Amino acid sequence: MKRTIFGILVVMMALSVGIAFAQDYVGNGAPKAPKAYSLNIIGVPGDKNPDMSDNSGHRIFVPLDGTAKIELKKGADFAVLDANGTDGPAQFQLPDPGLDPYVVGGDMTGVDTISDYSVFVRPLGPPGGWATITTCADLVDSSFAGLLPGSFVRALNRAGAFDGYASVEQVGQDITLRQKGKSIFQNVTAQLLTIVFKVEVDMNPDPLVEDIQTFYVRVPIFDPIIQNEYWEYDNSGLKILQVRFYEVGTDVSANDGDLPPL
């Protein structure tokens, strides 16, 4: 009976984060789907240099306490390009997620919101630590490829710790806090593969009359609207964050309802 209740809770949790395949899970919250790649983000104390030997390309080192930059590079395969995020930016290569940008709450006709793969994370190591991860990028097309219903005025996102804009969404303490006992994977595809911009738009074509309205726009990484994408990893004592990429899709628009009210 206990196992049955646990399984129901896992499925309900998956539905709440926009997973597109909630019917199949294993006991640790991960989907029953081919695993494309596994990555460990490891926090190390500031007085220790991480050992880069024999990492098999599946580890990135970040400060145990502090903020690191993990630059995202587009490629056909998953790969760690620079494992050391303690002496400058680390680099991680991953495929295009195959998503379209869109205005949240707008016309979704023909918009692809199902990712080509999904990202799950769980905290490991001693209890107590946690981290936040925020996807950031430079905005290079303020028209958002013509998606906005009016004229762009400004983006209201905070600045990223290493330049660019930080997404309104993030992987937060509620997901990464390492508690005692079994650690469960959670779906963070939307938070790590897209950036949500909060933008002000002037809806009045008359330059003498302003009609400012606010919109959310979700933009996938590697879209021409943005560039210089990275993950801002702000660590508060989390020893290991396990990141897994699965060959199955997630509907990122399911996260739109969790955005703060405009």
C-alpha positions in Angstrom: 0.0 0.0 0.0 2.8 2.4 0.9 4.5 1.8 -2.5 1.2 2.4 -4.4 0.7 5.7 -2.6 4.3 6.7 -3.3 3.8 6.0 -7.0 0.7 8.1 -7.2 2.5 11.0 -5.6 5.3 10.8 -8.0 2.9 10.9 -11.0 1.1 13.9 -9.5 4.4 15.7 -8.9 5.4 15.0 -12.5 2.1 16.4 -13.8 2.6 19.6 -11.8 6.0 20.3 -13.6 4.8 19.8 -17.1 6.0 16.3 -17.9 4.6 14.9 -21.1 4.9 11.2 -20.1 3.6 11.0 -16.6 2.4 7.4 -16.9 5.9 5.8 -16.6 8.2 6.3 -13.7 10.7 4.4 -11.6 11.0 4.7 -7.9 13.4 7.6 -7.8 11.1 9.9 -9.8 13.0 9.5 -13.1 11.0 8.5 -16.3 11.1 5.1 -17.8 12.8 6.3 -20.9 16.3 6.0 -22.5 18.8 8.1 -20.6 20.8 10.2 -23.0 23.4 11.6 -20.6 24.1 12.0 -16.9 26.0 15.0 -15.4 27.1 15.6 -11.8 27.6 19.2 -10.7 30.0 19.0 -7.8 30.5 21.7 -5.1 34.0 22.0 -3.8 35.4 24.2 -1.0 37.3 27.3 -2.0 40.5 26.1 -0.5 40.6 23.0 -2.6 41.5 22.5 -6.3 39.3 19.9 -7.9 40.9 16.8 -9.3 40.2 16.8 -13.1 41.6 13.4 -13.7 39.4 10.5 -14.7 36.2 12.6 -14.9 35.0 10.8 -18.0 33.5 14.1 -19.2 30.5 13.8 -16.9 31.4 16.2 -14.1 31.5 20.0 -13.6 33.0 21.5 -10.5 31.6 24.7 -8.9 32.2 26.5 -5.6 30.6 24.9 -2.6 29.4 28.3 -1.6 29.2 31.0 -4.3 28.1 31.6 -7.9 29.5 29.9 -11.0 28.9 30.3 -14.7 28.2 27.3 -16.8 28.3 28.4 -20.5 26.0 26.5 -22.8 27.2 25.5 -26.2 25.1 24.1 -29.0 26.2 20.7 -30.3 24.8 17.4 -31.6 25.9 15.5 -28.4 26.0 16.2 -24.7 29.5 16.8 -23.5 31.5 18.7 -20.8 33.8 21.1 -22.7 35.3 22.7 -19.6 34.8 21.0 -16.2 36.2 23.7 -13.9 33.7 26.3 -12.9 35.8 27.4 -9.9 38.5 29.3 -11.9 36.2 30.9 -14.5 33.3 29.7 -16.6 32.7 26.0 -17.1 31.3 24.9 -20.5 28.6 22.3 -21.3 27.5 21.3 -24.8 23.9 20.1 -25.4 21.6 19.8 -28.4 19.0 22.4 -29.5 15.8 21.5 -27.5 13.6 21.9 -30.6 11.2 24.4 -29.2 9.6 27.6 -30.5 9.5 30.9 -28.7 6.0 32.3 -27.8 4.1 34.9 -25.9 2.6 33.4 -22.8 -1.1 33.5 -23.0 -1.0 34.4 -26.7 -2.0 32.5 -29.9 -0.3 29.0 -29.7 -1.3 27.9 -33.2 1.6 26.0 -34.7 3.9 26.6 -31.7 6.0 23.6 -30.7 6.2 23.5 -26.9 7.3 19.8 -26.6 11.0 19.5 -26.1 13.1 17.0 -28.0 14.5 15.8 -24.6 13.9 16.4 -20.9 16.1 17.4 -18.0 15.7 16.0 -14.5 17.7 16.9 -11.4 18.1 15.6 -7.8 20.3 16.6 -4.9 22.8 14.2 -3.5 25.5 14.2 -0.8 25.2 15.3 2.9 21.8 16.9 3.9 21.4 20.6 4.2 22.9 22.1 1.1 20.9 23.6 -1.8 21.5 25.6 -4.9 19.6 27.8 -7.4 20.1 27.6 -11.2 18.9 30.3 -13.5 19.2 30.3 -17.3 20.6 33.6 -18.6 21.4 35.1 -22.0 21.8 38.3 -24.0 18.8 39.6 -25.8 19.7 40.4 -29.4 16.3 40.8 -31.0 14.1 43.1 -29.0 11.2 42.5 -31.4 11.2 38.8 -30.3 11.0 37.8 -34.0 7.8 39.8 -34.4 6.0 37.9 -31.6 5.1 40.9 -29.5 1.8 42.6 -30.1 3.2 46.1 -29.7 6.5 48.0 -29.7 9.2 46.7 -27.2 9.9 49.2 -24.4 12.1 47.3 -22.0 12.8 43.9 -20.3 12.1 43.8 -16.6 14.3 40.8 -15.9 17.1 41.2 -13.4 20.6 41.2 -14.7 22.4 37.9 -14.7 25.4 37.5 -12.4 27.7 37.2 -15.5 25.9 39.7 -17.9 22.8 39.2 -19.9 19.2 38.8 -18.6 18.2 36.2 -16.0 15.1 34.2 -16.6 12.0 34.9 -14.5 12.0 31.2 -13.7 14.7 29.2 -11.9 15.4 25.9 -10.4 15.0 26.8 -6.7 15.7 25.6 -3.2 12.4 23.7 -3.2 13.8 21.4 -5.8 17.5 21.2 -4.9 17.5 21.2 -1.1 19.2 18.0 0.1 17.1 16.5 2.8 17.6 13.3 4.7 16.5 10.1 3.1 15.8 9.2 -0.5 16.3 11.9 -3.1 13.7 12.2 -5.9 14.3 13.5 -9.5 12.2 16.4 -10.6 11.6 17.7 -14.1 13.3 21.1 -14.8 13.2 21.1 -18.5 11.4 24.5 -18.8 13.7 26.2 -16.3 17.0 25.0 -17.9 16.2 24.9 -21.6 14.2 28.2 -21.9 14.3 31.7 -20.6 11.2 33.6 -19.6 11.4 37.3 -20.4 9.1 39.9 -18.7 8.8 42.7 -21.1 6.9 46.0 -21.3 5.3 46.8 -24.7 3.7 50.0 -26.0 0.5 49.0 -27.5 -0.3 52.5 -29.0 1.2 53.2 -32.4 0.9 57.0 -31.7 4.3 58.0 -30.5 2.7 60.8 -28.4 0.4 58.4 -26.5 1.7 55.6 -24.4 -0.2 52.4 -23.6 2.3 50.2 -21.7 1.4 46.6 -21.1 3.4 43.7 -19.7 3.9 40.3 -21.2 5.9 37.1 -20.6 7.8 35.6 -23.6 9.3 32.1 -23.3 12.4 31.7 -25.5 14.3 28.4 -25.9 18.1 28.3 -25.6 19.9 28.6 -28.9 17.0 30.6 -30.5 18.2 33.5 -32.7 16.4 35.9 -30.4 19.1 35.4 -27.7 22.8 34.5 -27.5 25.6 33.7 -25.0 23.4 31.4 -22.9 24.6 30.1 -19.6 23.4 28.6 -16.3 23.9 30.8 -13.3 24.7 28.2 -10.5 24.4 29.8 -7.1 25.5 27.2 -4.5 24.7 27.2 -0.8 26.5 24.1 0.3 25.1 21.5 -2.1 27.7 18.8 -2.6 26.3 17.1 -5.7 23.5 17.9 -8.1 22.8 15.0 -10.4 21.5 16.2 -13.8 20.0 13.6 -16.2 18.9 14.2 -19.8 16.3 11.7 -21.2 15.2 11.0 -24.7 11.6 12.0 -24.1 9.7 15.2 -24.5 8.2 17.7 -21.9 5.6 20.3 -22.6 7.3 23.5 -21.3 4.1 25.5 -21.5 2.8 23.6 -18.5 5.1 25.8 -16.4 3.4 29.0 -17.6 0.8 28.8 -14.9 3.5 28.9 -12.2 4.8 32.3 -13.4 4.2 35.3 -11.0 1.1 37.3 -11.9 1.8 40.2 -14.3 
